[in-house]
Amino acid sequence: MRTLFTRLFNARKTVTRPTTRRRLDLESLEAREVPAITIQIDYSHDTTGFFLNNPTAQATLQEAANALASQLTASLPAITPSGGNTWAETFVDPSTGQQDTINNPTVAANTIVVYAGARVLGGTQVSDGGFGGFTGSGTQAWVTSLQDRGPLGSILWGGSVTFDTTTNWYFGSSASGLQANQEDFLSCAEHELGHVLGFGTAPTWFAQVSNGTFTGAQAESVYGGPVPVTWGGGAELANITVGGARPVFNLTLPPGIRSAPMTSLDWAILSDIGWTVGSTPSLPVSPPPAAPPVASPPVATSPPATPAPAPVTPVATPAPAGPTNVILSGATSGAAQTFTLASNGQLVENGNPIDPFPGFTGVVRSTIADFTGDGTSDYAFVTGAGTAAEVVIINGSTGAELVAPTTILSGFTGGAFVAAGDISGDGKADLVVSADAGGSPRVQVFQVQNGQLMTVADFIAFNSPDFRGGARVAVGDVNRDGYDDLIVGAGVGGGPRVSVYSGAALANGQLVNLVPDFFAFDSTLRSGVYVTAGDYNGDGYADIAYSTGDTGGPRVRVVSGAELVANPGADVATLPALADFYALDPNDRTGLRIATINLSGQPAEMVVVNGSTTNPEVRVLTLADMQSPTGPMSATQTPLAGVSTTDGLYVG
């Protein structure tokens, strides 16, 4: 399977393969119009010595790489940064499982770089792999060249593969020595390298996944119909056979079994997702089984991460109304309270206070979103400073825990921020968390599956790992492509810097900026910036709003999502604003926290709160209110008057 992230990505997998092995006759490959690719294995991140201390393991991984590379052709231009044209490759470090970044590497033409290493994977998982993501800045031509490198509908510079250090591996080139209690390294290596090449990870793969099957024309021709897929939204083959052989791309591989070499179905899949494939072993077309076989418990798998579906065609109607209530938090008791908007414009308590982390009396932050797809809003809460960062999600339909308290951000104790939206485009909200001050601007994106958080992305925003002001996050479909995008604002101590990342790219394992990073306000400010996104004018595009941080005046600026899309590459700070105003008393210096809520239906409203511990204020604003800041505005409210707060109110 894979772990998205930078699945910003790591797809992963284990497989069930054939015991017979047929070697490819590399001398008989057909002539190429396009150069064959080179898979360059890089062991610089093999800190456990799994490969560096085992030349046989290196040789077998290279054998797997050569078997794939010799059959595939594509025009992959060299990546050569220079001057203002810069980039950074992001990938899952194979020895740690954490995101790693390498700035401005040079990648040769027709070359794919794969970082290889090993670590304890845990459970039954024995291997893991997937393609990497990137960030880039410079001319539009440069950024486009990065985005379009490769045939998969997304950048392809390479990725990473990792193998479990506790597994009893068989590294032999011949299958004759493979014992019943050994995992075949060659088969797993070919499988994971397949994920780097886009099987189960690329946009062109998921564009052809429908109703539990892969529908690529070449694959259907070989298999005799739609090919059953499974695991994480269809990222693996469902333990099928074709022509009596078990594909390398199957989900599981029992001990003592060799699937390598690749079957004609494996090659057909690579052809369907965009690769030019040379001579491959031919197998007779096999009619599909009456029903897909049910996989027994996998011997080598990875945690299910739901990859992105095919892109959604934008519709001509405004975005869904979304939540119709709002949560205010910040009380020293650790409790939060939901509110609805009454017909008189006043916020009215909705039920009893919620105590998401019993016994915790620090700051709690929240967001509202539909994580189950049942049409009812659920409630996600994260802890503030003073304890290891945790998240809990409450089912809005039942009141039960949808996700029990779960550690996030590696247990960072400086607190967390939270947002949610449908980044993966599957109709269910994904959870986004970020570290507060004292931590790097680390951001994690999760899907909620079966009561668990499955990692989609885990990265350092702004490509600034040394910054220790943390980050604040928001989610909204800025470019109206069916995927919610991710907005990240810098925390305290940094300039008011904002990054906007493509949700479609995130869902497919990439870190791509929709617009160049920009300073929301004066770059000399060091109070940080809060961010939110919502369709305030009803045109179907999420507009981006940002406010001054913890010590600034209560200024808010709103920029149209449609304006952003119409001006690719423009400095957002120079674009005309939908609104630019002071939401509260301009002399207030307690900071302004903002959120987007559909309290009264479409278009969305903005809810603003301040950081005052003595006079916590709340205001609900329509776009008309925002555009007439000197005229009548919805009244400032104090719905938590008398409640003691740690550092004012938070809204979600």
C-alpha positions in Angstrom: 0.0 0.0 0.0 1.3 3.4 0.6 1.5 6.1 3.1 0.6 9.2 1.4 3.0 11.8 2.1 4.6 12.9 0.6 2.6 9.6 -0.1 3.7 13.2 0.0 4.0 9.7 -0.5 4.8 6.4 0.3 2.7 3.8 -1.1 3.2 0.4 0.3 2.6 -3.1 -0.2 3.0 -6.8 0.2 2.1 -9.3 -2.3 1.1 -12.8 -3.3 3.2 -14.0 -6.2 3.9 -16.9 -8.5 6.6 -19.4 -7.6 7.9 -19.7 -11.2 10.2 -17.0 -12.4 10.9 -16.1 -16.0 13.8 -13.8 -16.8 13.4 -11.1 -19.4 15.6 -11.3 -22.5 17.0 -7.8 -22.4 18.7 -8.2 -25.7 15.4 -8.7 -27.6 13.7 -5.5 -26.5 12.2 -3.5 -29.4 13.8 -0.3 -30.7 13.0 2.8 -28.7 12.0 6.2 -30.1 12.1 7.6 -26.6 15.0 6.9 -24.2 14.7 4.1 -21.6 14.6 5.4 -18.0 17.3 4.9 -15.4 16.2 4.1 -11.8 19.0 5.5 -9.6 19.1 4.0 -6.1 20.4 6.4 -3.4 21.5 4.9 -0.1 22.3 8.2 1.6 19.3 7.7 3.9 20.1 4.1 4.8 21.1 5.0 8.4 20.3 1.4 9.7 22.9 -0.1 7.3 20.3 -2.5 5.9 21.7 -2.0 2.4 25.1 -0.4 3.1 26.2 -3.5 5.1 24.6 -6.0 2.7 25.9 -5.9 -0.9 23.6 -8.7 -1.8 20.5 -6.7 -0.8 21.8 -3.8 -2.9 22.4 -6.1 -5.9 18.8 -7.5 -5.6 17.2 -4.1 -5.4 19.2 -3.0 -8.4 18.1 -6.1 -10.3 14.5 -5.2 -9.6 15.1 -1.6 -10.7 16.8 -2.7 -13.9 14.0 -5.1 -14.7 11.5 -2.3 -14.6 13.6 0.5 -16.1 14.7 -1.6 -19.1 11.1 -2.0 -20.2 9.9 1.6 -19.7 10.5 4.7 -21.8 9.5 8.3 -21.4 10.9 11.7 -22.0 11.9 13.0 -18.5 13.7 16.4 -18.8 16.6 17.1 -16.5 15.8 19.1 -13.4 18.5 21.8 -13.1 17.8 24.6 -10.7 19.5 27.9 -11.2 19.1 31.5 -10.2 15.5 32.2 -9.0 14.3 28.9 -10.3 14.4 26.6 -7.2 12.8 23.5 -5.9 12.9 21.0 -3.1 12.1 17.3 -3.3 10.1 15.9 -0.4 9.8 12.2 0.5 9.3 9.8 3.3 12.7 9.1 4.8 13.0 5.3 4.5 14.9 4.9 7.8 12.7 7.1 10.0 9.3 7.3 8.4 9.3 11.0 8.7 9.2 13.5 5.9 12.5 14.7 4.5 13.4 17.5 2.2 16.4 18.0 -0.1 16.8 21.5 -1.5 17.7 22.1 -5.1 19.0 18.7 -6.2 19.9 18.1 -9.8 18.2 15.2 -11.5 19.6 13.9 -14.8 17.3 13.5 -17.8 15.3 10.3 -18.1 16.4 9.5 -14.5 14.3 8.6 -11.4 15.9 8.8 -8.0 14.8 6.4 -5.3 16.0 6.7 -1.7 16.3 3.2 -0.2 16.6 2.2 3.4 15.0 0.2 6.2 13.4 0.4 9.6 11.0 -1.5 11.8 7.6 -1.2 10.1 5.6 -3.1 12.7 2.7 -5.5 12.5 2.7 -7.6 9.3 4.0 -4.9 7.0 7.3 -5.8 5.4 7.8 -3.1 2.8 6.7 0.3 1.7 7.2 2.7 -1.2 5.9 5.6 -3.2 6.7 8.6 -5.2 7.8 11.9 -3.7 6.4 15.4 -3.8 8.0 18.8 -4.3 7.8 22.5 -3.8 9.0 24.9 -6.4 9.3 28.6 -7.1 10.5 30.7 -9.9 9.1 31.4 -13.4 5.8 29.9 -14.4 7.7 27.9 -17.1 10.0 26.4 -14.5 7.1 25.5 -12.1 5.2 24.0 -15.0 8.2 22.0 -16.1 8.4 20.5 -12.6 4.6 19.7 -12.5 4.6 18.1 -15.9 7.7 15.9 -15.6 6.7 12.4 -16.4 3.6 10.7 -17.9 1.5 10.3 -14.7 -0.3 13.6 -14.5 2.1 14.8 -11.8 5.7 15.4 -11.2 7.9 12.3 -11.3 11.4 12.8 -9.9 11.4 9.6 -7.8 10.5 8.7 -4.3 11.5 6.2 -1.6 11.3 2.6 -0.7 11.8 1.0 2.7 11.9 -2.6 4.0 11.3 -4.1 7.4 14.5 -4.8 9.4 12.9 -7.6 11.4 11.7 -9.7 8.4 13.5 -12.9 7.4 14.4 -11.8 3.9 15.5 -14.0 1.0 17.9 -11.9 -1.3 18.8 -14.6 -3.8 18.5 -13.9 -7.5 17.3 -17.5 -8.2 14.1 -18.6 -6.5 15.5 -22.1 -6.0 16.8 -21.2 -2.6 13.7 -19.5 -1.3 12.5 -21.1 2.0 8.9 -21.4 3.2 9.6 -19.0 6.1 11.3 -16.3 4.1 9.9 -13.2 2.4 11.1 -12.8 -1.2 13.0 -9.5 -1.4 13.0 -9.3 -5.3 9.2 -9.5 -5.5 8.6 -6.9 -2.8 11.2 -4.6 -4.4 9.5 -4.8 -7.8 6.2 -4.1 -6.1 7.4 -1.0 -4.2 9.3 0.4 -7.2 5.9 0.0 -9.0 4.4 2.4 -6.5 7.2 4.9 -7.1 6.3 4.6 -10.8 2.7 5.4 -10.2 0.9 2.1 -9.6 -1.6 2.8 -6.9 -0.3 6.3 -6.3 -0.6 8.4 -9.5 -3.5 10.6 -10.6 -3.7 8.6 -13.8 -4.2 5.4 -11.8 -7.1 6.7 -9.7 -8.7 8.3 -12.8 -9.3 4.7 -13.9 -10.5 3.2 -10.6 -14.2 2.8 -10.4 -16.5 0.6 -8.2 -13.7 -1.4 -6.8 -12.0 -2.1 -10.1 -9.2 -0.7 -12.3 -10.6 -0.1 -15.8 -7.5 0.7 -17.9 -8.0 -0.6 -21.4 -4.7 -2.5 -21.6 -5.3 -4.1 -18.2 -8.9 -5.1 -19.0 -7.7 -6.7 -22.3 -5.2 -8.8 -20.4 -7.5 -9.7 -17.5 -10.6 -10.1 -19.5 -12.6 -7.3 -17.9 -12.3 -4.8 -15.0 -9.5 -5.7 -12.7 -10.5 -6.1 -9.0 -8.6 -3.7 -6.6 -8.7 -3.3 -2.9 -7.1 -1.5 0.1 -7.1 2.2 0.7 -9.7 3.1 -1.9 -8.3 0.8 -4.6 -4.5 1.2 -4.4 -3.6 -2.5 -4.7 -4.7 -5.5 -6.8 -7.1 -7.8 -4.9 -4.9 -10.9 -4.8 -6.0 -12.1 -8.2 -4.3 -14.4 -10.8 -4.0 -14.0 -14.5 -2.9 -16.8 -16.9 -2.2 -18.9 -13.8 0.3 -16.3 -12.4 0.0 -13.9 -9.5 0.8 -10.3 -10.4 3.6 -8.5 -8.6 1.1 -5.7 -7.9 -1.1 -7.9 -5.7 -1.9 -6.8 -2.2 -0.2 -9.7 -0.3 2.8 -12.0 -0.6 2.9 -15.1 1.6 6.3 -16.3 2.8 8.1 -18.7 0.4 6.5 -17.2 -2.7 8.1 -15.4 -5.6 6.0 -13.2 -7.8 8.7 -11.7 -9.9 9.1 -11.2 -12.8 6.3 -8.8 -13.6 3.3 -10.4 -15.4 1.7 -9.0 -18.5 -1.1 -7.5 -16.3 1.5 -5.6 -14.2 3.0 -4.2 -17.4 -0.4 -3.4 -18.8 -1.2 -1.3 -15.7 2.0 0.7 -16.2 1.0 1.2 -19.8 -2.5 2.4 -18.8 -1.2 5.0 -16.4 1.1 6.6 -19.0 4.3 4.6 -19.5 5.5 3.4 -22.8 6.2 -0.3 -22.2 8.6 -2.4 -24.4 8.6 -6.2 -24.9 7.0 -8.0 -22.0 6.1 -11.6 -21.3 2.8 -12.5 -22.9 0.1 -14.4 -21.0 -3.3 -15.6 -22.4 -6.3 -13.4 -21.7 -8.0 -14.8 -18.6 -11.7 -14.3 -18.0 -12.4 -12.6 -14.7 -13.4 -14.8 -11.8 -17.0 -15.0 -10.8 -16.2 -12.9 -7.7 -12.9 -11.4 -6.6 -11.1 -13.6 -4.1 -11.2 -12.5 -0.5 -7.7 -11.8 0.7 -6.6 -13.7 3.8 -4.9 -11.6 6.5 -2.0 -10.0 4.7 1.5 -11.2 5.5 3.0 -7.9 4.4 0.8 -4.8 4.3 0.9 -1.2 5.3 -1.8 0.9 7.1 -4.6 1.8 4.7 -4.3 5.3 3.4 -7.1 6.3 1.1 -5.6 7.7 -2.1 -7.3 10.4 -4.1 -10.1 9.6 -6.6 -10.3 10.9 -10.1 -10.5 14.7 -10.4 -14.0 16.1 -9.9 -15.4 18.3 -12.7 -16.3 21.7 -11.3 -20.0 22.4 -11.1 -21.8 25.7 -11.7 -23.4 25.8 -8.3 -22.0 27.3 -5.1 -20.2 25.2 -2.6 -22.2 23.1 -0.1 -23.5 25.0 2.9 -21.4 23.1 5.4 -21.8 23.3 9.2 -24.6 25.4 10.6 -23.1 25.9 14.0 -19.9 27.1 15.5 -17.7 26.1 18.5 -16.2 28.6 20.9 -13.4 27.4 23.2 -10.6 28.8 25.3 -12.1 28.4 28.7 -9.7 27.4 31.5 -11.9 24.4 32.3 -10.9 22.9 28.9 -14.6 22.9 27.8 -16.0 24.1 24.5 -19.5 25.2 23.6 -21.4 25.0 20.3 -23.7 27.8 19.2 -26.3 28.3 16.4 -27.3 31.7 15.0 -30.8 32.8 15.9 -33.1 34.8 13.6 -32.2 38.0 15.5 -28.5 37.5 14.7 -27.5 36.4 18.2 -25.5 33.3 18.9 -27.5 30.8 21.0 -26.0 27.9 23.0 -26.7 24.5 21.4 -26.7 21.8 24.1 -24.4 21.4 27.0 -20.7 22.2 27.1 -18.3 19.6 25.6 -15.4 18.3 27.6 -13.3 16.7 24.9 -10.3 15.9 27.1 -11.5 15.2 30.6 -9.0 16.4 33.2 -7.2 18.7 30.8 -7.6 22.4 31.8 -5.6 24.1 29.1 -6.6 25.6 25.8 -8.7 23.5 23.4 -9.2 24.3 19.7 -11.8 22.9 17.4 -13.2 22.5 13.9 -16.5 21.2 12.5 -16.8 19.0 9.5 -18.5 15.8 8.2 -15.8 13.1 8.6 -18.2 10.2 7.9 -20.0 11.4 4.8 -23.4 10.9 6.5 -24.5 14.6 6.1 -24.1 15.4 9.8 -21.3 17.6 11.1 -18.8 16.0 13.5 -16.6 17.8 16.0 -12.8 17.6 16.1 -10.8 19.0 19.1 -7.1 19.4 19.7 -5.1 20.2 22.8 -3.2 23.4 23.4 0.1 23.8 25.1 0.9 21.9 28.3 0.4 18.3 27.3 1.3 16.0 24.4 -0.7 17.0 21.4 -3.9 15.0 20.9 -7.0 15.0 18.8 -10.4 13.6 19.4 -13.3 13.5 17.0 -16.9 13.3 18.2 -19.6 11.8 16.0 -22.2 14.5 15.4 -24.9 11.9 14.8 -24.4 9.7 17.9 -22.3 11.8 20.3 -19.8 8.9 20.6 -16.1 9.1 19.9 -15.5 8.8 16.1 -11.8 8.8 16.8 -10.6 8.3 20.4 -7.9 10.6 21.8 -4.9 10.1 19.5 -1.4 11.6 19.7 -0.5 13.9 16.8 2.6 15.9 15.9 4.8 13.2 17.6 3.4 14.3 21.0 4.6 17.9 20.7 3.7 19.7 23.9 3.4 23.3 22.6 -0.2 22.9 21.4 -1.9 22.4 18.1 -4.2 24.1 15.6 -6.8 22.2 13.6 -8.9 22.5 10.4 -10.8 20.1 8.2 -12.0 19.8 4.6 -12.3 17.3 1.8 -8.8 17.4 0.5 -9.0 13.9 -1.0 -12.2 14.6 -2.9 -14.0 11.6 -1.6 -17.0 13.4 0.0 -15.6 13.1 3.5 -13.6 15.6 5.5 -9.9 15.1 6.1 -8.3 16.4 9.3 -5.4 18.9 9.2 -3.4 19.8 12.3 -0.4 22.1 12.8 2.1 22.8 15.6 1.7 25.9 17.7 4.6 28.3 18.8 7.7 26.5 19.9 7.5 24.0 17.2 8.4 24.1 13.5 5.6 24.8 11.1 4.8 21.1 10.8 1.5 20.2 9.2 -0.2 16.8 9.2 -3.1 15.7 7.1 -5.2 12.6 8.0 -8.1 10.7 6.6 -10.5 9.2 9.2 -10.9 5.5 8.6 -12.5 2.9 10.9 -11.8 5.0 14.0 -8.2 5.6 13.0 -6.2 8.5 11.6 -4.4 7.5 8.4 -1.6 9.8 7.3 -2.1 11.6 4.0 0.7 14.2 4.4 3.3 15.2 7.0 5.5 18.1 6.0 7.2 21.4 7.1 5.4 24.4 5.7 7.2 27.2 4.0 10.2 24.9 3.7 11.4 26.5 7.0 12.3 23.7 9.5 14.3 26.1 11.7 11.4 28.5 12.3 9.9 27.9 15.7 6.7 30.0 15.6 4.5 27.1 14.5 1.7 27.5 11.9 -2.1 28.0 11.6 -4.2 26.1 9.0 -7.4 26.4 7.0 -9.0 24.4 4.2 -11.2 25.4 1.2 -11.6 24.7 -2.5 -9.8 27.8 -3.8 -9.6 26.8 -7.4 -12.9 25.0 -7.6 -11.5 21.7 -8.9 -13.4 19.5 -6.4 -10.5 19.2 -3.9 -10.3 21.4 -0.9 -6.9 23.2 -0.8 -4.7 23.9 2.3 -3.9 27.3 3.5 -1.1 27.7 6.1 -0.2 30.9 8.0 3.0 31.5 9.9 2.8 31.6 13.7 4.2 34.1 16.2 7.7 35.4 15.6 7.6 35.1 11.8 6.4 37.6 9.2 2.7 37.2 8.3 3.6 34.6 5.6 0.9 32.5 3.9 1.2 29.4 1.7 -1.6 27.9 -0.3 -1.1 24.3 -1.3 -3.1 22.4 -3.9 -5.4 19.9 -2.4 -5.5 17.8 -5.6 -1.7 17.6 -5.5 -1.6 16.8 -1.8 -4.1 14.0 -2.3 -1.8 12.6 -5.0 1.4 12.9 -3.0 2.8 16.3 -4.0 3.4 19.6 -2.3 2.4 22.1 -4.9 1.8 25.8 -4.3 -1.3 27.1 -6.0 0.1 30.7 -5.7 3.4 32.0 -4.6 3.9 32.5 -0.9 3.0 36.0 0.2 3.0 38.3 3.2 -0.6 38.9 4.3 0.4 42.3 5.9 3.5 44.3 6.5 6.4 41.9 6.4 8.0 43.4 9.5 5.1 42.3 11.7 6.0 39.4 14.0 2.6 38.5 15.5 1.9 35.8 13.0 -1.3 35.4 11.0 -4.6 33.5 11.3 -6.2 32.1 8.2 -9.6 30.8 7.0 -11.3 30.1 3.7 -14.9 30.1 2.5 -17.2 31.1 -0.4 -18.3 34.5 0.9 -19.7 35.8 -2.5 -21.4 32.6 -3.6 -19.4 32.0 -6.8 -18.3 28.5 -5.9 -14.7 29.4 -5.2 -13.4 29.5 -1.7 -12.0 33.0 -0.9 -9.0 33.3 1.4 -9.2 35.4 4.5 -6.4 36.3 6.9 -6.1 38.3 10.1 -3.4 39.7 12.3 -1.9 37.4 14.9 -1.6 37.4 18.6 -0.7 41.0 19.3 -1.9 42.9 16.2 -4.9 45.0 15.5 -8.1 43.2 14.4 -7.5 43.7 10.7 -8.9 41.2 8.2 -8.2 41.0 4.4 -10.2 38.7 2.0 -9.0 37.8 -1.5 -11.3 36.2 -4.0 -10.5 32.6 -5.0 -11.7 33.3 -8.5 -9.3 36.2 -8.6 -6.4 34.0 -7.6 -7.3 31.4 -10.3 -7.5 34.2 -12.9 -4.1 35.5 -12.0 -1.7 32.5 -11.7 1.6 33.4 -10.2 0.5 36.9 -9.1 1.6 38.3 -5.7 -1.6 37.9 -3.7 -0.8 41.0 -1.7 -1.2 43.0 -4.9 -4.5 41.6 -5.9 -7.7 43.6 -5.2 -9.4 42.5 -2.0 -13.0 41.4 -1.6 -12.8 43.1 1.8 -10.1 44.8 3.9 -11.3 46.0 7.3 -11.1 46.1 11.1 -13.5 43.5 12.6 -13.3 44.9 16.1 -12.0 48.0 17.8 -8.9 49.1 15.9 -7.2 49.7 19.2 -7.6 46.1 20.3 -4.2 44.5 20.4 -5.2 41.0 21.6 -5.1 39.4 18.2 -8.0 38.2 16.0 -8.9 34.5 15.3 -11.2 33.8 12.4 -13.3 31.0 11.0 -15.7 30.4 8.2 -19.2 29.0 9.1 -22.4 28.7 7.1 -24.6 29.7 10.1 -27.5 31.0 8.0 -26.9 29.2 4.7 -25.1 30.3 1.6 -22.9 32.4 1.1 -20.7 31.7 4.1 -20.2 34.0 7.1 -17.0 34.8 8.9 -16.9 34.5 12.7 -14.2 36.5 14.4 -13.1 36.4 18.1 -10.4 38.2 20.0 -7.7 37.1 22.4 -8.7 39.2 25.3 -8.9 37.4 28.6 -11.0 40.2 30.2 -13.3 41.2 27.3 -13.7 38.2 24.9 -15.7 39.4 21.9 -17.4 37.6 19.0 -18.7 38.9 15.8 -20.5 37.2 12.9 -20.0 38.9 9.5 -21.4 38.6 6.1 -19.5 39.8 3.0 -21.7 42.9 3.0 -20.6 43.6 6.6 -17.0 43.1 5.6 -17.3 45.5 2.7 -18.9 48.2 4.7 -16.7 48.3 7.8 -17.8 51.8 8.8 -21.5 51.1 8.4 -23.8 49.0 10.5 -22.3 45.6 11.4 -23.7 42.6 13.2 -23.4 43.4 16.9 -20.4 42.3 18.9 -21.4 39.6 21.3 -20.0 38.1 24.5 -21.7 34.7 24.6 -19.1 33.4 27.0 -19.2 36.4 29.3 -18.0 35.6 32.7 -16.1 32.5 31.6 -12.5 32.5 32.5 -10.2 32.1 29.5 -6.5 31.3 29.2 -5.7 33.6 26.3 -9.1 34.7 24.9 -11.5 32.8 22.6 -10.9 30.4 19.8 -13.4 29.7 17.1 -13.9 26.6 14.9 
